[in-house]
Amino acid sequence: MRGAVVHRKLRFGPFELSIGKRGLRRDVAALPLGDRALDTLIYLAERPGEVIAKKRRLATAGLAIATSQTSRAATASKRRSGA
């Protein structure tokens, strides 16, 4: 079945994660998620019961880049202030 698209859905509580359509819903409402958050959620949801090392999880989400303490602090400050 080459080229076939699989539209797998995972349900947990009131949530439904559509892997093929790349979306998360709560009951009937679509929830806005950024690409990295959605990638991480899909990655973890596809591995139930598996312990995932932090470095492996970050690498999967495209976050395995070196950052300085200063840049992390600046990013955290921006997020807290809503900028």
Summary of the structure (lengths in Angstrom):
residues: 83
radius of gyration: 15.9
end to end distance: 46.5
largest distance: 49.3
contacts: 149
relative contact order: 0.10
helix: 37%
strand: 18%
